[in-house]
Amino acid sequence: MFDPQELERIKEAQERWERETLDPTLKRMPESRAEFTTISGEPINRLYTPLDTQQMDYLRDIAFPGEYPYTRGIHASGYRGKLWTMRLFAGFGSAEETNARFKYLLSQGQTGLSIAFDLPTLYGRDTDHPAVEGEFGKCGVAVSSLADMEILLDGLPLGDITTSMTINSPAAIIWAMYIAAAEKRGIHRSKLAGTIQNDILKEYAAQNEYIFPIEPSMRLVVDTIEFAAKEMPKWNPISVSGYHIREAGSTAAQELAFTLADGLAYVQACVDRGLDVDSFAPRISFFFNAHNDFFEEIAKYRAARRIWARQMRERFGAKNPRSWWLRFHTQTAGVSLTAQQPEINIIRVAIQALAAVLGGTQSLHTDAMDEALALPSEKAVTIALRTQQIIAEESGVINTVDPLGGSYFVEALTNRMEEICLDYFRQIEDQGGMVEALKSGWIQQQIADASYRFQQEVDSGERGFVGVNKYVVDEPIEIPLLEMDPQGEQRHLERLNRVRRERDQERVRESLEQLRLAAQGNHNLMEPILECVRSYATLGEICDVLRAVFGVYQEVLVV
């Protein structure tokens, strides 16, 4: 990208600067650490110049926004025409409570919904199952049947907004409930827009909310992608999620590599099913973490777009430019929030959110300051939403596209991210591919090792955490914390029992039997699942049929 003679002049000038300007400064004022690194442990140079980006070709590697390889963003005008979707993750207790929170957030300027489900729902159990006793509504909303989904979505403008649902093992069933609830209101499935997370591979790697073994779980994912390609053109049937990989302790580069490798495994599975890559690839979306290291996160997002575009065009032969796009949602790092001095989490979240915006996110969730202590209060989520609104309306960062593009540091860090990611791709291939790398525990071991290193740095004080190992104060928590409705669980259980009493039992029995037969064969399972849902079969009953056919996953132990 630079003239060789000019590079030589810069090199000579830098050597002079080091002798005449830098060295005397360091003698007077030594640097505070022997080595400076990113939060992931990647070394950072003192200074970046054109020498660090000299191998780059602008049109090949950076190019223009809206053009391949999309390093500078997938939209030519950035946020000048359309802001990112402001989508706060919400869900707690009963469907009634969560519905009220959604209506409040929409009234405050939120532009999309994001539903969190509780642990019984995530594990495909009805709330009254003995194995999930005491877990009702603690980390999300409880949904045991279509009746709960109808209340959860009551009065929400489903035809006008997008909805994201963080659900994985039972994703096809919860999605079917959403579709059925909307269609009962007269909103055809083809008009619905949104995302189901549906990323089962990262469950085996990080979050552990799995039910079935890997192969039948992958079948369900492909079934949903195939169904969406044919029936729901506005819906993203999968959000390949690095967020939980990062929350489990991975480095930024591992989050990037393992997430994209998961995405490529889903694409390959769909192609193996016989689907044309351009029929489904434009609806694949991604979900990344925004952690504390500002520039590392920005570089991660820029590298992700470039790597994905090249893989889709060169490896899979996708011809539709939208198949090359990496569209992503970002959530600020829950693992970075501290119970100590919770108000300062507002600053952490603001910095992380700004990194996501400067990295070109399409959708953003900002964590609330109190999430290390409890489910977010109304005051806390309002501040979290206002954080995004201030970035959008007051900071000026939306005025130009990719304002950090061309920065020697950012471009060099983006290149380094891509280099590490591609090296991980090679190691994954040596393991036999992503599925085999998960089965052997190799992926889990990489994350565990990174998590251990980081925790050692925090425990030793080498890595500073304000309020935890630096600037510690002993003071009581003074912010208001959310209290759930103590009657919520009872209302939910009464509704669940009423559904079981009043539904057409023969229709339920027949729909579950048809699902069993379909699961034993090789049919797409979405229509049988939809029929089960419409009959008011419960989530647990539907998952129990699939458990009986598919079995359950046994975790690989990592030592």
N, C-alpha and C positions, 0 to 999 in steps of 0.2 A: 504494500500500500504506500510505501515511501521510496523515494529515490535513494539508491545505494550510497551515493556520495553525500547526500544530506544525512543519512543515518550515521555515516562515519564521522561527520562533523558533530552530530549530537553526542556520539559516544565519546569523542575527545573532549567536548564541552562538559559532559557529565563527570569525566575523570578529573578535569580541572576543578569543577565545583566541589567534588568530594575532598580534594586536597586543600583548596584555599578557603572554602566556606564551611563545609560540613565538619571536617576534622577539628578545627578550632572550637566550633560550637560544642561538639561532643566532649572535648576536654574540659570546657567550662561547665557544661550542663549534661552529664551522662544520662542516657535514656533509662527509663524506669524499669525496663525488663530486658533480658538478654535476647529474647525472641518474642515477636508479636505474631499472633495467629488469629484466625477466625475462631468462632465458638466451636467449630468442628475440628479445630486443630490444624488447619491448613496454614502454612507460613505466609506471612504478608510482608512484602518488600517495604522498605522505608519510602521509596519513591517509584512512581511508574512514569514512563516516558514512551515515545514512539518505538523505542527499542524493544519494548515488551509486547508490541502488537505488530511487529514488522512483517510477520508471515501471513497476516490477514489480507484477504482480498475483499474490498468493501462490498462489491456487488455479489460476491459468492457467499460471504460469511455474515454480513450485517444487512446490507440492502435497505430497502425502503419499507415503511410500515404498510401492511396490507399486501406485501409481496413475499414470495418464497425467498429465504427459508423462515420468514416471520420473526427473526430475532428482535425486531423493533416493534412487534405487535401484529395482531391479525387484522386490525381495522386501520385503514389509511388515515383516518382523522382522529384516532385515539379517542379521548373522552370529550372532544369538542362537540361532537354530535350527540352522543349518548353516554351517560354516566354508567358506571358499574351498578349492578343490582345490589341494593342494601338489604341484606337478608340475615336477620338475627336468629340464631338457633334458639328455639323455645319448645318447651314441653315439660310438664310436671303434673303429677297427681292425675286428676280425672280429666276426661275429655272436656267437661264444662269449664274447668279452670284454664286449660290451655287455649280453648276457643276464645275466652275472654282476653287472654294475653295477646293473641294474634290480632284481635280487633283493636286493642289499645295500640299495638305497634304500628298497624296500618294507619291509625289516626294520627300518629306522630311522624309519618313520612317514610316508614319502611316500604320498600317497593317489591318485596317478594317474601314468601313464607318459607320457613325451614323447620321441619318437625323432628323433635327428639323423642324417642320411644324409651320406655322403661325396660329394665333387664328381663322381666318375664316375656315381654313382647319380643325383644331382641333374640331371645332363645327359643321362640316358638312355643311358649307355654301360656295357658290361660292363667289368669291372676290367682285362681283358687287351687292351683296345683301345689302339692306339698313341697316340691323341690324349690319353689320360689317364694315361699312364705316370708313375709316381711319386706319384700322388695317392691311393693306397689308404688309406682309414681316417683321413685327417688331420683332417677336420672333422666326422666322423660315421661311422656304420657302413656297410660295403659290403654291398649287396644286389643280386645279379646274377640270382637266380632264386628260385622258390618254395622251393627247398631251403635257401637262406640265411634266408628269412623263418621257416621252420619252426624252425630252430635259435635264431634271435633271440627267438622267442616261447615257446620250450620252458619248460614249468613255470610260466608266468605266468598268473594267474587272469583270463583275458580276459572271462569272463562276469560278473565281479564288479567290475572297475575300468574306467575310461575310458582310452583311449589317444589321444594326439595325435601326429600325424606331420607333420613339417615337410618337405613335398615339394610341388612345384608343377608344372612341365612334365610329368613322368611320374606325376603324382598318381593318375590313374585306374589305372595299371598297378600301382603299389605298393599302393594300396588293394585292388585285386583280389587281390594276393598275401596281404594280411592276411586278407581274407575267406576265401580258399581254405584258408589254414593253419588258421583257426579252425574252418571246417566239416569239415576232415579230423579234427579233434579232437572232433567232434560238437556244436559250438556253432553253432546256426543264426544266419545273418546278422542276423535280426530282433532277436536278443538282444545284439548287439554295440553298444557305446556308445563314442563318441570323436569325433575331429575329424581331417580332413585339411586342411592349409593350403589348397592348391589355388587360391591367389590369383595368377593369372597376370598380371594387369594391373600389379601392383606390381613384377613382375620387369622389365618394360619400363621402369618409372619409376626403379628403384633398384638391385635386387640383380643383375640381368642373367643370371639362371640360366633362360633361356628356350631353347626348341628351335624351335617352330613359329611361323609368323606369327600375328598377333593373332586373326584371324577363326576359323581352325580351333582355336586354343587356347581361345577363348571357347566354341566348340561343345563341346569336351571338358568344360569346366566345367559347362555346362548339362546335358550328359549325366549327369554325376555327381550333380548336384542332383536331376534327374528320377528317377534310379535310387534315390537315397536316399529321396525322398518316397514311392516306391511299395514299396520293399523293406526299408528300414532306418530305422525311425521314431526310433531312439535316437541316430542318427549325425548329426553336423554335417558336411555335405559340403563346406563351405568355411569358412575362417577368414580373413576379410578383414583384411589385415595392414598396419597402419601402422608396425609395429616397424622394418622394413627401410627404409622411407621416412625415418624419423627417424635411423636409423643412417647413412644416406647423407648426412645433414647438414641435413635440413629443420628448420624451426621447429616448435614444438608445434602452432600453428594450421595449418600446411601438412600436418602429419601427420594432424590431425583432418579437414581438408577433403578431401585427396586419398584418404584411406581411405574416408570415407563416400561420396565420389563414385564410387569403385570399387564399393562395395557397391550403390549405386543402379544402376550400369551392369549388374551381374549380375542384379539384380531385373528390370530392364527386358528383358534378354536372355531370361530365363525366361518372362516374360509374353508376349514376342514368340513364343516357342516354343508358346504356348497353355496354359501352366500357370496354374492359379488361384493367386493370390498367397498365399492362406492355406494352400495345400497344401505350400509349401516355406519360406516366410519364417520360421516359428518355429525352423527349424534352421540359419539363417544365424548365424554367430558372428563375433567380431572379435578382433583381437590388437593390443594397443597397447604402446608403449614407456613405461617409467617413468624419466625423466631426472632431472637434478640439481635443477631448480627446483621445490621442494616444492609450492607453492601453484598454480603454473601447471599442473602435471600433474593435480592434483586437479580444477581447473576444467575441464581438457580432458575428463576422463572424465564429469563431470556434464553438460557441454554436449553431448557425444556422444550420451548417452541421450536428451536432450530433442530434439535435431535429428532423430535417427533415428525416434523415435516420431512426430513430426509429419510427416516425409516419408512414412512408411509409411501413416499413416492418411489424410493429406490428399492426397498425390500419387498413391498407388497404391490407395487405397480399401480397404486391408486392414481386415477386420472382427474378426478374432481378436486379442484383446489381446496374445497371445504373439507375434504378428507385429510388434507395436510395440516389443517388448523389444529392447534392445541388450545382448546378453550378451558378455562379453569376458574374454580371458586377458591377463595382463600379464607382461612380462619386464623386469627391470631393465636399464639401458642398458649394453650391452657396450662401446659406444664411449666411455663415461666411465671405463672401467677403465684403470689405469695400470700399466705394467711397473715404474715406479719405486715404491719403498715399497709393494709389493703388499698388505701387511697392511691398509693404510688403505682398500683397496677394500671391506673388510668394513663400514666405516662408511658409505661411499657407498651400498652395496647396502641396508643397513638403512633409510636415509632414503628411498630410492626405493621400497622395498617397503612402507614405512609409507604413503607417498603413494598407492600402488595400493590398499591396504586402505581407507584413508579415502575414496578415490574409488569404492569399491564393486565391485572386481574379483570375478569368479567363479572365477578360477584364477590361480595366480601361480608364476612361475619366478624364483628369486633366483640371480644370477650368482655364480660362485665367485671367490675373491680372485686366483687364479692364471691366469685366462683370457686375460690380455694376454701371457702367457708360454708357455702350453702348454694342452693339454686338461686339464680339472680332475682333480686328485688326489682320492683317497678322503677325505682329511682336509679338503680345501677344500670338497667338495660337502656333507660332513656339517655344516660350519659354515654353509654357505648354507641348508641345510634347517633347522638349529636357529634361524637368524635368523627364519624364518617362524613357527616354533613358539613362540618367545619373544614375538613380536608377538601371536600368538593367545592364548597362555596367561597372559602376565604383564603386558602393557601396559595392559589395561583398555579398549582402543579398540573392542572388539567389544560393549561393554555397552549402547551406545545406537546407534540407526540414524542414519547421516549426521551425525556429531557436529559437523561444520563448517557444516552447513546453516544459513542465516540470518546467517552472518558477512558483514558489509558488504563486506569485501575479497573473499571467495570468491565471493559472488553477483555482484559487479560484474565480477570476472575471468571468471566463467562466461559472463556476458552478452557480454563483449568477445570471448571465444572464439567464441561463436555468431555474432556480427556479422561477424567476419573470415571464418569458415567460409562463411557465406552469400554473402559478397562473392566468395570464390573459386568458389563454385558458379556465380555469374553469369559470371565470366570463363571458366570451363570451357565453359559453354553457348555463349559467344561464339566459342570455338574449334571448335564443332561437336560437343561432347560429349567424354567422357573418352577414348574410343578415338582420336578425331581429335587430341585434345590430346597424346596419347602419340606418335602417328605423326609429328606435326610437331616433336616435341621440346620443346614448350612446358612440360610438366610437369617434364621433366628439367632444363630451364634454371632454373626457379624453385628447385628443390632445390639445384642447383649454386651459384646466387647466394647462397643462405642459408648453405650450407656454407662458401663462400669468406669471407663476412663473419665468421662465427664463428671460423674459423681465423686470420683477421687479428687478431681481438681477443685470442686466446690468444697468438699470436706476439709481439704488441706488449706483452703484459702487462696490457692493459686488462681482460681476463677472467682471473681467477685460477684456476689449477689446482694444488692442493696437491701437492707432490712433483715437479711438472713445471716450472712457472715461479714457484712460491713455496715457501718452506721446503724447498729442495732439499738433499739430503744425498748424499754419495758413499759408498755402502756396498754390500757384496755381497748378492746375493739368498740368503736363508737358508731359504726355505720349500721343502718337498719337491715335486718336479715329477713328473708321471706319465710313465712309460715304457711304451710299448706292447709287446706280445709280438712279438718279431722274427720268429716263425714264423707269425704270423697271416695274412699275405698268402699265404704258400705254401699253408697249409691251405685258404684261400679259393679259390685258383686250382686246386688239386687237386679240390676239390668241384665247381667250375664245369666242369672238363673231364670229370669223371665223369658229371655230369648230361648233358652233350652226348653222351657215348658210350652211356649206358644207357637213355635215354628212347626212347619210341616215335616214330621219326623221321617216319613217315607221318602220325601224329596231329599232330605239330608242323607239318609242311608244310601240312596241310589247315587247321589252325586259323589259321595266319598268312595263308593265302589267303582264308579267310572274313573275317578282319579287314580285309584289303585291299579286298575288295568292299564291305564295310559302310562303310568310310571314304570310298570313292568315291561312295556314295549318301548318304542322309540319316538312316540308322538310328542309334539310340542305340548307342554303342560298348561299353558296359559288359559285356554278355553275351559278345560276341566276344572282348573282352580277357580276361575270366574263363576262357574256354575255352583261350586261348593260355597263360595262366598255369598252368592245371591240366595242360596237356600238357608243362610244364616248358620252354616256350620262354623264352629269357632276356630280361631287360629290354632289352638292346641290340637283339636281333632284333625285338622288338615295336615299339620306337621306330623302327627302320630302316624297317619297313613304313609307319609313319605319316609318316616323313620323305619317303619316296618319293611318297606321295600328297599331303601337305600342303606340302612344301617346308620351308625353314628361314628363320628371321627374320634380316633384315639390320638391324643397329643404326643408329639415327639418331644422327649425330654432333652433339654440342652444343659450340659454340665460344664 
